[in-house]
Amino acid sequence: MKYYCGLDVSLKNTSICVVNRNGDIIREGESLSDPDSINAFLEKLSFPIERAGIEASSLTPWLCEGLLGLGIPAICIETRHAKAALKAQQVKTDRNDARGIAHIMRTGWYKEVHVKSRKSHRLRILLKNRRFLLDKRVDIDAQIRGTIKVFGLKVGRTTEFQFESRIMEITQSDPELQSYLEPMLDARRNLNIQYKILEKMIHAYVRRDEVCRRLMTIPGVGPLTSLAFKTFVDRPERFTRARNVGAALGLTPRKYASGEVDYNGKITKCGDPFVRMHLFEAANSLMGRYTGDSQLKSWGLNIAKRGSRKRACVAVSRRLAVIMIAMWRDGTNFQHGPFTTPSSIGV
């Protein structure tokens, strides 16, 4: 007899349910949300667990790593698939969710999510912290611009370095207003210092990393895009075909086919929005600022002529992702030769 386990994880406690292959509940309970406590609960059973399911969450990487190390076959399952299966429940509780996840593992109706390595998560923190500080600096700029408009003061277009001097210039006739803005400008100044520190850390890592340097041989792909893509993929061998990475990043169109209706929609936007954003920016840079000869750029511009530039950037983003993972897997640099279709690069 095979047995399956469902784990509904919250910050403090985890609800646990164990069922057999017939769907009968063998044991239910609760433990602390840490690998040792969950293992202590399951060790009291007189039989091994075939599969233990955990929905993807912030704690999942730590829990999966710990449980696998303790010999429990923990599987991270995609949240949207689990939510669709649990939607039929009339009463939602942690206990019922654990039951539902256990039955999902029993039937095999789940989509496994790759749990990234600790190294990828650390690099991800570096990238996200940089982005967070950048967003906060932009928020401060917008706040200052908005608040002084009531006095008819318009900042206009400035660069990152000209902003503070421009604010002091247009408010020099109002010392009181300047004193109110000074704390915001101080905060902006300090944010900028820490932002630059994180930028230097990213550039230093990319210079040392062979994969990132290789990916940056592609026109338009810089340190941020290469590192973000590397942290997303984690292990290139998990994609059996290079073209699958486009779907994993939500860069393929939705499909609806039912009866006489059959159409393609906009891109799914599933997967990692952070990496998708950087790929879009790389595609936009390739099609705009890059002045060299590139078959990939020409291909994108031809799409833009038939439709919109945004749609062309999405198509180039998807193609960039396919090329990047193929280069990583093959250990080759970007070739500035005839444009290669997915079928010609072994995908």
Secondary structure, 3 states (H helix, E strand, C coil): CCEEEEEEECCCEEEEEEEECCCCEEEEEEEECCHHHHHHHHHCCCCCCCEEEEECCCCHHHHHHHHHHCCCCEEEECHHHHHHHHCCCCCCCHHHHHHHHHHHHHHCCCCECCCCCHHHHHHHHHHHHHHHHHHHHHHHHHHHHHHHHHHCCCCCCCCCCCHHHHHHHHCCCCHHHHHHHHHHHHHHHHHHHHHHHHHHHHHHHHHHCHHHHHHCCCCCCCHHHHHHHHHHHCCHHHCCCCCHHHHHCCCCEEEEEECCEEEEEEECCCCCHHHHHHHHHHHHHHHCCCCCCCHHHHHHHHHHHHCCHHHHHHHHHHHHHHHHHHHHHHCCCCCCCCCCCHHHHCC
